[in-house]
Amino acid sequence: MTNQSIFIGEFLGTALLLLLGNGVVAGVVLAKSKSTGAGWVVITFGWGFAVLAAAYATAPLSGAHLNPAVTLGLAIHSGDWATVPLYLVAQFLGAFVGAVLCYLAYLGQFRANEGEVLGIFSTGPEIRNTAQNLLTEIIATFVLVFVILATGQTKGLSTSGTGVLIVALLVVGIGMSLGGPTGYAINPARDLGPRIAHAVLPIPGKGGSDWGYAWIPVVGPLIGGAFAGLVDIAVF
């Protein structure tokens, strides 16, 4: 993989991930949408399908990390850190652009909506408890990255492309099982990029961007991803 292909793959893949992921939340939450009120199950499957589409589309270009926590876990596992900064820059930029595209797709609904909309862009806790919220993100991201690394040990899965499907279904499962407390960011770019977009976009009555909480869905997933990389080295 060249530096160019890595940047293009991670930028496009993360943008697609956030366009579809934020899009399903916008469809469920915003008024005057065909899917208003469709619920949590629709959101979790929507995010899973977003992962599926983005990863299949960009895996040949960059390996489809699409997540700084995954990149960190893979770097710890392999010992190769050379392209990590490139992956991270592309992921955060792509996440911001994907969130902006979601806003444009639902522009009329955003303008007609009354009330805060941060939950469409980024995550937040149902019970605000720093230790619990951080631990939840660590645990959920550990599950994600450990399973990605573990399934990568099976050559048949990686060469057939079945591994991407497994990860997409895993994201659905994490959302259903561990998403309740914090909304399962499990991806620093997925949370911070759209949070910045929320802060700068001209959305009527959008409310604050909750910067006091913003570090948790960044630091928690990075810790979880790093721990998964270390455990993978220890057990495989």
C-alpha positions in Angstrom: 0.0 0.0 0.0 1.3 3.4 -0.9 0.9 6.5 1.3 -1.5 7.9 -1.3 -3.7 4.8 -1.3 -3.7 4.7 2.5 -4.8 8.4 2.7 -7.4 8.1 0.0 -8.8 4.8 1.4 -9.0 5.9 5.0 -10.4 9.4 4.1 -13.1 8.0 1.8 -13.9 5.0 4.0 -14.3 7.0 7.2 -16.3 9.7 5.4 -18.6 7.0 4.0 -18.8 5.4 7.5 -19.9 8.6 9.1 -22.3 9.6 6.3 -24.2 6.4 6.7 -23.8 6.0 10.5 -24.8 9.6 11.4 -27.4 9.3 8.6 -29.3 6.5 10.3 -29.3 8.4 13.6 -30.5 11.6 11.8 -33.3 9.6 10.1 -34.5 8.2 13.4 -34.1 11.3 15.5 -35.1 14.2 13.3 -38.7 15.3 12.7 -40.2 15.0 9.2 -38.1 12.0 8.3 -39.6 8.8 6.9 -37.8 6.8 9.6 -38.5 9.1 12.6 -38.9 7.0 15.8 -37.6 3.7 14.2 -35.5 3.0 17.3 -32.3 1.6 18.6 -32.3 -1.6 16.6 -32.5 0.4 13.4 -29.6 2.5 14.6 -27.4 -0.4 15.5 -28.0 -2.2 12.2 -27.5 1.0 10.3 -24.1 1.5 11.9 -23.2 -2.1 11.1 -24.2 -1.7 7.5 -22.2 1.5 7.4 -19.1 -0.4 8.6 -19.8 -3.1 6.0 -20.1 -0.7 3.1 -17.1 1.5 4.1 -14.8 -1.4 4.8 -15.6 -3.4 1.6 -15.2 -0.3 -0.5 -11.8 0.7 0.8 -10.1 -2.4 2.1 -8.0 -2.8 -1.1 -6.7 0.8 -0.8 -5.8 1.0 2.9 -6.9 -2.1 4.8 -10.0 -0.2 6.0 -8.9 0.6 9.5 -11.4 3.5 9.6 -10.8 3.9 13.3 -7.7 5.2 15.2 -8.2 2.6 17.9 -8.0 -0.2 15.3 -4.9 1.5 13.8 -3.3 1.7 17.3 -4.1 -2.0 18.1 -2.7 -3.1 14.7 0.5 -1.1 15.2 1.1 -2.6 18.7 0.4 -6.0 17.3 2.8 -5.6 14.3 5.3 -3.2 15.6 4.9 -1.1 12.5 4.3 2.6 13.4 5.5 4.3 10.2 2.1 5.0 8.6 0.1 5.5 11.8 0.1 9.4 11.6 -1.1 9.2 8.0 -4.0 6.8 9.0 -5.0 9.1 11.9 -5.1 12.3 9.8 -7.1 10.7 7.1 -9.6 9.2 9.5 -10.3 12.4 11.4 -10.6 14.4 8.2 -12.9 11.8 6.7 -15.1 11.7 9.8 -15.5 15.4 9.7 -16.4 15.4 6.0 -18.8 12.5 6.4 -20.7 14.3 9.2 -21.0 17.4 7.0 -22.4 15.3 4.1 -24.9 13.9 6.5 -26.0 17.4 7.5 -26.4 18.3 3.8 -28.4 15.2 3.1 -30.8 16.0 5.9 -30.6 19.8 5.5 -34.4 20.4 5.5 -34.9 18.1 8.5 -32.2 19.9 10.5 -33.9 23.3 9.6 -37.3 22.0 10.6 -36.1 20.3 13.8 -36.6 21.8 17.2 -34.1 21.0 20.0 -30.5 19.9 20.3 -29.0 17.6 17.7 -25.6 16.7 19.1 -26.7 13.0 19.5 -26.9 12.7 15.7 -23.2 13.7 15.4 -21.5 12.3 18.5 -22.1 10.2 21.6 -23.0 11.0 25.1 -23.7 9.1 28.3 -27.2 8.3 29.7 -25.7 8.6 33.2 -22.8 11.0 33.4 -20.2 9.2 35.5 -16.6 9.8 34.2 -15.2 6.5 35.5 -18.1 4.3 34.3 -18.3 6.1 30.9 -14.6 5.7 30.3 -14.6 2.1 31.4 -17.6 1.3 29.1 -15.7 2.8 26.1 -12.6 0.9 27.0 -14.4 -2.4 27.3 -16.5 -2.0 24.1 -13.5 -1.0 22.1 -11.4 -3.8 23.5 -14.0 -6.2 22.2 -14.0 -4.6 18.8 -10.2 -4.5 18.3 -9.5 -7.9 19.9 -12.0 -9.7 17.6 -10.6 -7.9 14.6 -7.1 -8.9 15.5 -8.1 -12.5 16.4 -10.1 -13.1 13.2 -7.1 -11.7 11.3 -5.1 -14.7 12.5 -7.4 -16.9 10.3 -6.1 -16.5 6.8 -9.2 -17.8 5.2 -11.3 -15.1 6.7 -9.0 -12.3 5.6 -8.5 -13.5 2.1 -12.1 -14.3 1.4 -13.4 -11.0 2.7 -15.6 -12.7 5.3 -13.7 -10.9 8.0 -15.3 -7.6 7.0 -18.8 -9.1 7.4 -17.8 -10.5 10.8 -16.6 -7.0 12.0 -19.8 -5.4 10.7 -22.0 -7.9 12.6 -19.7 -7.4 15.6 -20.4 -3.6 15.5 -24.1 -4.4 15.5 -23.6 -6.7 18.5 -21.6 -4.2 20.4 -24.2 -1.6 19.9 -27.0 -3.9 21.2 -25.0 -5.3 24.1 -22.7 -2.4 25.2 -24.1 0.7 23.5 -26.7 1.6 26.2 -24.5 3.5 28.6 -22.6 5.8 26.3 -23.8 5.2 22.8 -20.7 3.1 21.9 -18.3 5.6 20.2 -15.6 2.8 20.0 -13.8 5.1 17.5 -12.1 8.4 18.4 -12.5 9.8 14.8 -16.2 8.8 14.6 -16.9 10.9 17.7 -14.5 13.9 17.5 -14.7 14.6 13.8 -18.5 14.9 13.8 -18.4 16.8 17.1 -16.2 19.4 15.4 -18.7 19.5 12.5 -21.5 20.0 14.9 -19.6 22.9 16.5 -19.1 24.8 13.2 -22.2 24.0 11.1 -25.0 26.6 11.1 -27.7 24.4 12.6 -30.6 26.3 14.2 -30.9 25.7 18.0 -28.3 23.0 17.9 -27.2 23.4 21.5 -23.6 22.9 22.8 -21.0 20.4 21.6 -20.3 19.0 25.2 -16.6 19.5 25.1 -16.3 18.5 28.7 -17.3 14.9 27.8 -15.5 14.9 24.4 -12.2 13.4 25.7 -13.9 10.2 26.9 -14.9 8.8 23.5 -11.3 9.6 22.3 -9.2 8.4 25.2 -11.4 5.4 26.1 -11.3 3.7 22.7 -7.5 4.4 22.4 -6.9 2.6 25.7 -9.2 -0.3 24.7 -7.5 -0.6 21.3 -4.0 -0.6 22.8 -5.0 -3.2 25.5 -6.5 -5.4 22.7 -3.2 -5.2 20.8 -1.2 -6.2 23.9 -3.6 -9.1 24.8 -3.4 -10.3 21.2 0.4 -10.5 21.4 0.2 -12.4 24.7 -2.3 -15.0 23.6 -1.5 -15.7 19.9 
